[in-house]
Amino acid sequence: MIDIIATVDSQEQAKMLLTADVDTLYLGEDFFGLRLPHSFKRSEVAEIVQLAHAAGKKVTVAVNAIMHNDRIAKVADYLDFLAALQVDQITVGDPGVIYLLQQKKLNLPFIYDAEVLVTSARQVNFWAKHGASGAVIAREVPHDELTEMVTELQIPGEIQVYGATCIHQSGRPLLHNYFNFVKEHQDRADRARGLFVSAPHKPETHYSIYEDFNGTHVFANNDLNLITKLAELNDLGLTHWKLDGLFADHDQFVNIAQIFVAAKKAILAQKWTPDLVEQLDGQVGANQPANRGLDTGFYEIDPSEVQ
C-alpha cells in the first residue's frame, strides 16, 4: 500500500489536500516541530484531525524539534493533548521525547525522524526495538544505498519525493547576527521574506535561508522531485512518500499533491508508462515556483563519489 504524506499550511489547504486524496496530513507547532509551513494552534490541530478522520485519512504531528530544557518540560502536556485527539502518529527525533512516551505509556505511535542521521538499517532497527513504528530516511541516501538498506528494515521507511531539502540548521540567529554586523536594520528574516545565499562566483546558486523559533535553516539549491523514480521506490518497498510544501505556492502545492496521487493510482493499476511519467513530470515542473529549480537530489549519486 502506498501512503502519500503532505505538509499543510492552513485549514483550507488541509481540506483541499483531503479532497485531492492525500493519505496523511503532516502538521504541527513550531515550538515542538521543525521547518513547518505553518505553526498550528492546538484548536486548529484538533479541527484538522477531525476533518482527516472523517475523510478516512491520517494525521502525523511533528514533535521532532531539538528539545532543550525549556521545551522538554512542556512536551509531556503536548503529548497528552495529541494522544487525547487520537492523532495517528508523531515524528520524533529527540530521545528525551521517546523516553516520555514510554514513561507515560501513551497510545501514540512515533516515527523516528533525526534528519541526516537516519542512513542505515541498523539505526532504524535500533529505534524499532524501542517502539518506533517507522523512520524518516535521510534525504542524502542515494538509490544504491537504499537498495541495500530496505532489505534489512524491520519497520517502514519514509522517503521524501518532493520539496525542499534542509542542508544546515543552527540554533543561532545567523541572519540577524549578519545584519547586525553590517549595521543594517532588518526587521524580518522569516521564510516569507524570500532570502537566499549564493556561492561565491556562482550567481546561479540559490540556497534559501530563513530564521524562525528554532534558529536558522539553509536549504539545497533545488527542490527534490522524484516522480520519475516512483516505480523504482515502489519496487524497493519504499511506499511512504513525503511531499514537502515549505516553499510551494498554496494552490500549486495542492496541484502537485494531485499529480503524485495520480502517479500512485497509475502504479497500483499497473498503468505506469513512459508517456505518463513524462506527462506528470512536466506537470510538476509547471506548478513549481519560478525561483526554485527541481532535481533528483542525492538519489542518482554514486555512493563512492560522496565524500
N, C-alpha and C positions, 0 to 999 in steps of 0.2 A: 504494500500500500504506500502510495506517495503522499507526503504531507507537505503542503506549501505554507510557509510561515511568513507573515508580512508585518512590518512595523506599522504603527498607527500614529498619525499626527493630530487627530481630533476625533470627537464622537461622530461627526458627519462622515469622515473618511472611514471610520470603523464600519458604519452601515454600508458604505459603498463597497468596501472590501468583502464584506459578508455576501453582498449581492453578487459580487464577482466570483464567489465560490472558493475563496481562500479558506484553507482548513484551520489555520491557527493565527490569532492576532497576538502581536508582541508589543507590549507597552510597559510603562512604569513611571516612577517618580525619580527625579534626578538625585534626590538625597540618598537613594538606595541603588540606582541603576546608572549605567554608563551609556553615553552617546545616544540619547533617545531623541526622536524628532519632536517630542513634546513631553513636558512633565505633567502627569495627570494627578489631580487631587483624588483623594480616596472615594469621594462621592462619584466622580467620573469613572474611576475604575469599576466601581460597583455596577454602574449603569451599563458599561460595555460588556462586563462579564454576563450580565443578564441577557443582553442582546445576543451575544455569541451563543450562549447555551440554548436560548430559544430557537436559534437557527441550526442547532445541532453541531456547532463548531466549538473550538477550544480557545483558551486564553493562556498565554505564558506571560508572567510578570518578571521584569528584570530586577534581581536583587544581587547584581554582580559587581557592585562597586567595591573599592578597597575600603574596608571598614576600620577607620581609626577609632580610638576610644570614645570620641564624642558621638560617633554614629552607631557603633556596635551596641551601645546602651539602649538605643531606640529600635533596634532590629526586631527584638522579641515581640514587641507590641505590633509591629507591621506584619510579622509572620502570623500572629494570631488573627489579625484582620483578614489576610489573604486566605487563611485556612477556613475561616467562617464564611467567606464568599464562595468557597469551593472552587478556587482557582485551579486550573488543571495541572499546572506546573510552574516552577520558578527557575530562573537561571541563577547560579551561584558560583562565584569564583574565590571567595574568602572562606578558608576552613573554619573560621570562627562562626560563620552563619550555619555551616553544616553541623557544627557542634550544638548550636542552639536548636536546630531542627531535631536532632537526635535526643537532646535533653528534654525537650518539650513533647516529644513523641507525637508530632503533628501529622495529620494526614495531608501532606503537602509534598508531592513528588518534586525532585530537583534535578535539573540538567547541569552538569558541571561545565562551567564556562570561564576558563582562565586565559582567554585570548591566545596569544602567541605560544603559550606553554604547552598546549594540547597537541603534541606532534607524534605521539607513539601510542600503540595499543596498550602497552604496559601501564602507562599513566592512566588511560581511560579505565582500564580494568581494575586498577587500584581503587579508583573512586566508585566503581560499580560495587566493589566489595564493601564500600562504606555508604551504600544506599542510593547512589546516583542512578537515575532511570535513563539517562542519555548523556551525551557530551558534545560540546561545540568544537569541531575540529578547526585548528588554526588555519587561517587563510593562506599561510605560507607553505602548506604541504602540497607538493606537486602530484600529478597523476600517478607517476611511477611509485611514489611512496604510499599514496593512498591505496594502490593495488595490494601492496604488502600488508598495510595496516588493517584493512577491513576484514581480512580473513581471520584475524585474531580478536576482533572486537566482541565483547560479551554484551554490550548494550548498543543501541542505535547511535550513530554518529550524525550530527547535523552539519551541513556544509552550506556556506553562502554561495548563491548562484547569481545574485545581482546586488549592486550597490557599492557604497563607499567602503574602503578598507583603511582602518586606522594603522599607521606605521609608527606612531610615537605618542605617548601620553606622559605629561609631567604634572605633578600636583601643584607646581608653582605657576603663578600668573605671568608666563613668559611674555605675552604681548604687552601687558601693562608695564612690565619691567622695561621692555624695549622703548615703549612710548615715553616713559619717564626719563629714560636715559637720553633720548634725543630732545627732551624738554618740549614735547608736543602734547597738548592737552587732548586726550581722547576719552570720550565718554562710553564708547561701546567697543567691545571686542567679541561679541557673540556671533553665533553661526549666521544669523540673518544679515550681518554686515558684509559677508562675502569676501573676507580677507584670504589671501594666499601668499605663499613664499615661493620664490623661483630660484633654481640652482644658478650659481654664477656662470655666466657665458652661455646659458641655456634658456633663452627667453621663452621657449615653448613649454617649459615645465610649469606646473600649476599645482602646488601642494597646498590644498585647502587647510586653513588653520583657524581655530577659534578657542575662546575660553568660556567655561561655564563653572558651575558649582564644584565640579570635580577636577578643575585645573585646565591645562592647555592640551589640545588634541590636534595632531597633524595627520593628514590623510594622503594616500597614494595619489599619484598624478592623474590616473584614470579610475573610473568606476569599473567594477567587475561585471562581466556579462558571460555566463556560461550556458546560455540557451542552446548553443550548438553542441554542447557536451552532455546534455541531459540524458540521452540514451546510454552513454557510457557510464554515467553515475548510477543510473538505474540498474544496469547490468552488474555493477560492482556491489549493489546492495545499499548504496547511499541514497536513501529516499526521503530524507528530511531536508527540504530545500528552503533556505532563508533568503528573503528579499528585503534589503535594507534601503528605505526611502529617505535617509537622513538629508540628502541634498536634492532629492527629487521634487518636482512640482506636485502639488496636492492632487490634481486631477490626473496628470500624466502618470503618476505612480500607480494609480488605480488601473489605468490602461495597461501598464507594464505587468501588473499582477494578473490581469485578464489574459495577457499573452502567455504567461507561464502556466496558467490554468489550462489554456487551450493546448499547450505543449504536453502537459501531464495527461490530459484526456486522450490525445493522439497516441502517446506512447503506450498507455494502458490498452487502447483499442487496436494496437499494432498497425497504426496508420501513420507512423513517423517516417516521412520520406524526405529525400534531399531537397525537393522543391519546397516542402512545408518548412523545413529548417531555415532555408534561405529567406522565405517569406516572413517568418516570425522574427528572425534575427533583424531583418530590416525594420520591422515594426518597433522593436525595442529601441533601435537607433533613432527612429523618428520621434520617440517620446522622451529621449534623453535631453537634459538641459544643454543648451548650446555651449556653455563654457566648461563642460566636463566631457572628456573622452571616454571610450569604452575599450576594454581589452579583456584577456582571459587571465590576467594576474599572474600568479605563480604556477597555474595549472599545467602549462605545457613546458615548463622549465626542466632541463635535465638536472636531477639532484646533484650530480657531480660538479655542476657549474656554480652551485650555491656555496659561497664562502662566508 
